[in-house]
């Protein structure tokens, strides 16, 4: 599936990093592929299906406050135990979200979210040491906010995900038949 509109195709994955105390934390992110915006996330010491569901819930509550059913949303993910768990699959079914799983050991098939996670680590998470869960949560919140509002993307005409989303909402973005993006000077 190729994303040609906002909230059509999301991708989700997780990463981990370590506090100065040696405690490992897991960050699950949900990305809107069209706008490159992180629409949901969850940080926790555990990485169960529950944490993945919390990140998904955060995204759904933010992007679909009146319900996601019949919105035509697909979420791309790997074949890990969390996104293939009974609880996760049942939630997707209940919400009417289609699942799209990448091939085994093929992170390039989920390249959008892999790239975002790499950016978060290189530009924020690896640069600051955190002593506590609260410090790490604050860092993740700041990193995701700055990423969404300030990080330019070549695929978005060097706009940040937030600036691009604003243009989408104003009707100033056109997707060509070749799936390239054109920024219009006025609403289409």
N, C-alpha and C positions, 0 to 999 in steps of 0.2 A: 504494500500500500504506500502510495506517495501522498504526503500531506499537501493539500491545495487550499485548505482553510483552517482557521483557528479552531481548536478543540475537536478536531477530526481524528488525529492520531497522536497519542501520547506514547512516551517510552519511560520505562522505570528500571532502575538498577540500584545497587548499593555499593558503598565503599567503607573502608574503616581507617581510623587513625588512632593514635595512642596518646593518652594524657601523660604528663611528666611522672605520674605515679605508676605508670606501666599498665593502667587500665585501658582496655581496648573499647572504643566506641564505634558504633555502626551508623552511617548516614544513608538513608534511603531517600532518593529523589524521584520525582515525577516531572517529566519535561513535556511541554507542548512542542512537538517537532516543528510545526509551521512557524511559530513565533520565537522558538528557542527559549521560551520563558520557563523557569522552574515554577510550576504551579502548585506543588505540594512537596513536603519533606517531613522526615521524622528522624531524630537522633536518639539513640538508646544504647545501653550497655549490651542489650540482647539483639539478636537479629532473627527473630522468628517471623512467621507469617503475620502475627499480630502487628509488628512494627511496619511491615509492608502495607498492611491494611490501613494502619493509621496514616501513612503517607498518602495512600490513595484517597482516603476519606477527606484529608486536608485539601487535596486537589479538587475533589468533587464538590465539596462545600463551597470552595472559593469560586470555581468556574461555573457550577450548575446549582445555584442556590434554590432553584425551583424544581430540581430533579434532573437526572441524566438520562433516564429511560427514553428511548426513541430519539436520542440526539445523534445517533450514528457514530458513537465514539469507539475507537479501537485502541487498545493499549499493547505496545510491543514490549516483550520481556524475554529474559533467558529461561533456561529450563531448570533453574535451581529449585531446591525443595520448597522455598517460600512461595514463589508465584505459581507453583504447580500443586500446592497443597489443596486439600478439600475445602478448607475455609476460604482461601483466596478465590478458587474457581466458583464456589457457591456465591460469593459476593459479586463477582463479575456477572454471573447469571442473573442474580436478583436485580442488579442495577442495569442490566441490558447492555453491558459493555462487552464488545468482542475482544477476545485475546488473540494475539499474534506472537508466536514463539519463534525466536531465532534458532538456528541450527546449533547443535552441540559444539562447544569450543569454537564459536564463530563470533567473537565480539564485534567484528567489523559490520555485522548485520544489525547491530544496535549502536552504531558509531555515534549517533547524535548525543545520546545520553553518556556514552563512554567519554566523549570529548568534553562534555560539560563537567563531568566528575574530575577529569584530568585538570581542567582549568581551575576548578574550586580548590583542588589540592595544591597545585603549583602557585597560584596567586594568593591564596589565603591560608588554607589549613596547615600546610607545611611550613609557613613562615612565622607562625606564632605558637608559642607553647602555652598549653592550658593545663592548669593544675586540678580543676574540678569540672564536673559535669555542667554546672551552670556557666562557667567560663566558656566551655566548648559550645554550649547551646547559643550563647551570645555571639561567639565567633561565627558559627554557622548562619545565624540569622543575619548578621552583618554581611557575610560573604554572599549569601543568596540575594539579599537586597541590592548590594553593589553590582553583582553579576547581572541581575535583571535590569537595573536602571542605567548602568554605566559601561558595560562591556560591549564593545562594537563587534559585529559579526560580518564577515565578508559575504555570507549568504543572505544577509539582510541589508545589503547596500551600505554596509558599515554603520548601521544603526544599532542601538542597544535593543534587546528584546522588548523592553517597555516602550521605547519610542516607536518601534515597528508595530507593536500591538495598537498603539494609539492611532497610527495611520490606517491600520486594518479597520478599526472601529469607525473611523471617519470615512471609509469607503475609498481610500486613496491608494490601495494596493490592488494590482491586477496580476493574476497568474496566467501566463501565456499557454498556448497549446503544447509548448515544449517544456512546460513546468518551470519556466524562469519567472522571476519576480520583477514587475515594473512598478515604480512609484509614480503615481499620477499627481499632477500639479493641482488638480481639483477633483472633487468627488465624481466617481463614474456614474 
